[in-house]
């Protein structure tokens, strides 16, 4: 039996996946959406900016990365993927 809280805690998990050597296909998000759209029917596309910094005794470098992120939300906005 699950415990019920008067003010339940916020639950969040952030995952990023990077695959070296994989071939990205722009249809992959659509295939993923087909699997989850019954529970997460709302799609939101966000602009993304990131900074990668590498520091070692030999080299210090940084660069800015720009891209897109897609969020899939439940109808009530309580959860997203």
N, C-alpha and C positions, 0 to 999 in steps of 0.2 A: 504494500500500500504506500502511495506517494504522500509525502508530507505537504500540506497546504499552508502557504505563508500568507499572512495578512497583506504584506507588501513584498511580493516576491522579488528576488534579486534579478538584476539585468544579466543576461547570459549572452556572451559574444565570443565568437571564434573567428579569427582572421587567418586564412590560408592562402598562400601564393605558391603556385607550382611552376617550376622551370625545368624544362626537359632539354638537355643538350643533345644535339644531333637529331632532334625530331623535326618533322616537316609540318609546319603550321598550315592549316587549311581553314579559310575564313568561314566554312560551313559548320565547324565544330560547335560554336556557341548555339547555333540553331538546332543541332542535333541534341545538345544538352537540354535546351529549352523544351524540346518535344517530350523529354522524359519527366520534366518537373512542372510543366505548365498547369497541370490540374491543381497543384498546391500553391504554386508561385506564378500566377498569371500576369503580373505587372512587370514590364521591362523598363529599366532606366539606364541610359547610356551616359557615362560621365567622362569628362576629360581628365587625364591623369598626368601628373608631373612628378618625377622622382629624381633623386640625386644619388649617384653611386660614387663612393669614395674608397680608394684603395691606398693603403699606406704600408710601406715596407722599408727596410733599411736601404734599399736600392732605388725605389721608385715611389713617388707620391703623385697620384692623379685623381681627377674627378671628372664626371661628365653628367649632363642633364639628359634625362630620358623623358620623352613625351609619348603618350599613347591613349588608349581608350580602355575603360573598365565598364563592364555590364553588370548591373544588379538585377536580381529577380526577386520580387516582393510578394508577400501574402496580401490578399485584398485589404485586410485591416492594417497593414503596415507594421505588424508586430514582429515579423521575421524577414530576413533577406538572405539571399545567397549571392 
